[in-house]
Amino acid sequence: MYPVVLTIHSILRWLVVLSAVFAIIRAITGLSFKRGWMAMDNRAGQWFTILMDLQLLLGIILYFFLSPITTAALQDFGSAMGNPATRFFAVEHIALMVLAVAVAHIGRSLSRKAPTPQQKHRRALIWFSLSLLLVLAAVPWPFLSYGRPWL
């Protein structure tokens, strides 16, 4: 079961990144062209947060139930902190990703509640960009010593 959920989690990462980029592009073009807040702008943020939530759910399942890395780390947390790869998956990855999900939701809420379309686009741009940066910082890229494959 672990390889299946991990593969889905890995593939879903790209959908999260693509949806974030799409929502950010919508915000940039909305600001640049002084366009009103459209249904597609709202849906872009909605899909981004939905995919983030789904990714977080899979990550929690991996973290607490399926991953041999975090299972071992949670049994001896002290020694796990001495290993950079174990520390990354046991602490850094999940902390940054939970923060990224929270930032995405804050951005969606603030952008929807802003009084003007320009403020909606600006808030979406700022918060979704920050969320995407956190996601990119927490991905176990293949070029890292503890990295995972692209897919």
Helices and strands as residue ranges (DSSP letters): H 2-32, H 39-61, I 62-66, H 68-75, H 77-80, H 84-87, I 88-92, H 93-113, H 117-138
